[in-house]
Amino acid sequence: MPTAEEILAESRRVRRLQVVVDLVTNLLRQSDLPVEEAAALVAQTRQYALRLFPGREETYDLLYQSRFKRLLAEKYRVI
């Protein structure tokens, strides 16, 4: 059973990740970044998430990677 401190620490990491994902999503929507830079930003966001939550690649891919793929596909017509 996790302690209250562990739960609080995980909640903070979740919130940090949500903020970063929201910022990257808004940046991609509002900017005219070249597709290469946009893809690099998405990859860096994934790396950041996996540093916060090691071993949670599948969870990240289910929750966030699909969102980024849709966004890149809509904006840059790539998959």
C-alpha positions, 0 to 999 in steps of 0.5 A: 500500500503506497504511503500518503507521501508516495501518492502525493509525489505521483500526483505531482508527477502526473500534474507536471506531465499534464501541463507539459502535454498541454503546452506542447499540444497548444504549441503545435496547434498555434505555431508554424513549426516545421514537421521535423521540429514538431515530431522532435518535440513530441519525441522529447515529450515522450522521453520526459514522460518516461523519465517521470514514469519509467516502464510506462511506455504503453500507458503513455502511448495509449493516453498521449501518443495517439493524441499527438499522432492525430494532431500531427496528422491533421496539421501536417498531413502525416501519420 
